Amino acid sequence: MILQREASGHPHIAAESIMSKQGYIVSDDFKLQYWLEGNGSPTIVVGSSLYYARTFSTELRSHLQMAFIDHRGFAPSNQCQDTRKYELDVLVDDIELARQEFGFEKIILIGHSGHAFMALEYAKKYPDAVSHLVLIGAAPNFSLAGMAAAERALEESVCPERKAALSENLSKLPRRMAADRDRAFITYCILMGPRSWFDPNFSHNIHERGKSYFWEDFF
């Protein structure tokens, strides 16, 4: 079931940008929030409707009809503790439900980091529904060898200023996470900004309450 309302535009997108729609898709009592924006080839971005709508270039909306949709872990007011409801195959079927609800035929499917695994599994399960698969910043696996290779790449390719910023943030990490356990994941992501972004200050300036632009209004 889809619950939809018109919006004059995403709150973090310029006024001159293309019209957008906000709403929820209900799956197994989870309300999966979405933003539907732009014109062009149907595209689904897996993960968080808030975070990814803020990080992807607004210029893409001129070429793609982009659906940013939550997976169950980001569902507002989610209190479910049954781990079976978060299994990968279940999350993949939520993407398929979203595709059908949006009326998309073949889609461009985009997954970043851990969400790339969801996108890949969807493409394997529903190959006829995917025109293009885009995996961003994804490791080939979670093996020790893969993590060691990532550390070597960080050491060999990152500038000293970025390393210094990361080192400073890591020194703050345990204290900041302990200070607000409900937002520990968000705090971790903010402080790991120099590792995640080429520009270590890219929209990751920490506010007094531990928020940044990308993470405002998260549940």
C-alpha positions in Angstrom: 0.0 0.0 0.0 1.3 3.5 -0.8 0.5 6.6 1.1 1.4 9.7 -0.8 1.3 13.5 -0.5 2.4 16.3 -2.8 5.4 18.3 -1.7 6.6 21.6 -3.2 10.1 20.3 -3.1 12.5 18.4 -0.9 13.4 20.6 2.1 17.1 20.4 1.2 16.7 21.0 -2.5 16.7 24.4 -4.1 13.3 26.0 -4.9 13.9 25.9 -8.6 14.4 22.2 -8.7 11.9 19.7 -10.1 8.7 18.9 -8.3 8.9 16.1 -5.8 6.5 13.7 -4.0 6.8 12.4 -0.5 5.0 9.5 1.1 5.2 6.0 2.6 5.0 2.5 1.3 3.6 0.1 3.9 5.2 -3.4 4.0 4.5 -5.8 6.8 3.6 -2.9 9.1 6.8 -1.0 8.3 6.2 2.5 6.9 9.0 2.9 4.4 9.4 6.6 3.7 10.3 7.8 0.2 11.0 10.9 -1.9 10.2 10.7 -5.6 12.0 13.4 -7.6 12.9 14.4 -11.1 12.1 13.3 -14.7 13.7 10.7 -16.8 14.7 7.0 -16.5 13.1 5.3 -13.4 15.7 5.0 -10.7 15.6 3.5 -7.2 18.2 4.4 -4.6 18.3 1.9 -1.8 18.9 2.8 1.8 17.7 6.0 3.5 15.2 8.4 1.8 16.6 11.4 3.7 20.4 10.8 3.6 20.7 9.8 -0.1 18.3 12.5 -1.3 20.7 15.0 0.3 23.9 13.5 -1.0 23.1 12.8 -4.6 23.6 15.8 -7.0 20.5 17.7 -7.8 21.5 17.7 -11.4 20.6 14.1 -11.6 17.0 14.9 -11.3 17.1 16.5 -14.7 17.9 13.1 -16.2 16.4 10.5 -13.8 13.2 10.0 -12.0 14.7 9.1 -8.7 13.0 7.3 -5.9 14.9 7.5 -2.6 13.4 4.9 -0.2 14.1 3.7 3.3 14.8 0.1 4.0 13.3 -1.3 7.2 16.1 -0.2 9.5 15.4 3.4 8.7 11.6 3.2 9.0 10.2 5.9 11.2 9.1 4.8 14.7 10.3 1.3 14.0 10.4 -0.8 17.2 10.4 -4.3 15.7 13.0 -6.6 17.4 12.3 -9.7 15.2 15.5 -10.2 13.2 13.7 -12.4 10.7 11.9 -9.3 9.4 15.3 -7.8 8.4 16.7 -10.7 6.5 18.3 -9.8 3.1 15.6 -11.6 1.1 12.9 -9.6 2.9 14.6 -6.3 2.2 15.0 -7.3 -1.4 11.3 -8.0 -1.7 10.6 -4.5 -0.2 12.5 -3.0 -3.2 10.3 -5.0 -5.6 7.2 -3.8 -3.8 8.4 -0.2 -4.2 9.1 -0.8 -7.9 5.6 -2.0 -8.4 4.0 0.7 -6.3 5.8 3.4 -8.3 4.6 1.9 -11.5 8.2 1.5 -12.8 9.1 -1.2 -15.4 12.8 -1.6 -15.8 14.8 0.4 -13.2 18.3 1.8 -12.7 19.1 0.5 -9.2 21.7 2.3 -7.1 23.2 1.0 -3.8 26.0 2.6 -1.8 28.2 0.9 0.8 26.3 -1.9 2.6 23.2 -1.0 0.6 25.1 -2.1 -2.6 24.7 -5.7 -1.4 20.9 -5.2 -1.3 20.9 -3.8 -4.8 23.1 -6.7 -6.1 20.8 -9.3 -4.5 17.8 -7.6 -6.0 19.3 -7.7 -9.5 20.1 -11.4 -9.0 16.5 -12.2 -7.9 14.7 -9.9 -10.3 17.0 -9.5 -13.3 14.2 -8.7 -15.8 13.3 -5.6 -13.7 16.8 -4.0 -13.8 18.2 -2.0 -16.8 21.4 -0.8 -15.0 23.0 -1.7 -11.6 25.1 0.9 -9.9 27.3 0.0 -6.9 29.1 2.8 -5.1 31.8 2.5 -2.5 31.2 -1.2 -2.0 33.7 -3.8 -1.0 33.7 -7.1 -2.8 33.1 -8.8 0.6 33.5 -8.4 4.3 36.6 -10.6 4.6 39.7 -9.7 6.7 41.7 -9.5 3.5 39.3 -7.0 2.0 39.4 -4.9 5.2 43.2 -5.0 5.2 43.2 -3.8 1.5 40.9 -0.9 2.4 43.3 0.1 5.2 46.3 0.0 2.8 44.4 2.1 0.3 43.6 4.7 3.0 47.2 4.8 4.1 48.7 5.1 0.7 46.3 7.4 -1.1 44.8 9.8 1.5 46.4 13.3 2.0 48.0 14.1 5.4 45.3 16.7 6.2 42.5 14.1 5.8 44.4 11.6 7.9 44.9 14.2 10.7 41.2 15.1 10.7 40.3 11.4 10.9 42.7 10.8 13.8 41.3 13.8 15.7 37.7 12.5 15.2 38.6 9.0 16.3 39.9 10.3 19.5 36.5 11.8 20.2 34.5 8.8 19.0 34.0 6.7 22.2 33.0 9.8 24.3 30.6 11.1 21.7 28.9 7.8 21.2 28.6 7.1 24.9 27.0 10.5 25.4 24.1 9.8 23.2 23.6 6.0 22.7 20.3 6.5 20.7 22.3 8.4 18.1 25.5 6.4 18.3 25.3 5.2 14.6 24.8 8.8 13.4 27.7 10.1 15.6 29.9 7.3 14.1 29.0 8.3 10.6 29.7 12.0 11.2 33.0 11.5 12.8 34.1 9.0 10.1 33.5 11.8 7.5 37.2 12.2 6.7 37.4 8.5 5.8 34.2 8.6 3.8 34.6 11.8 1.8 37.4 13.2 -0.3 36.7 16.6 1.4 36.7 15.8 5.1 34.5 18.7 5.9 31.9 18.0 3.1 28.6 18.8 4.9 29.9 17.1 8.0 30.4 20.0 10.3 29.0 18.8 13.7 26.4 21.0 15.4 26.1 21.4 19.1 23.7 18.5 19.4 25.8 16.1 17.3 23.9 16.6 14.1 25.0 17.4 10.6 23.2 18.5 7.5 22.9 14.9 6.1 21.5 13.5 9.4 18.9 16.0 10.4 15.4 14.7 11.2 16.5 11.1 11.5 14.4 8.8 13.7 
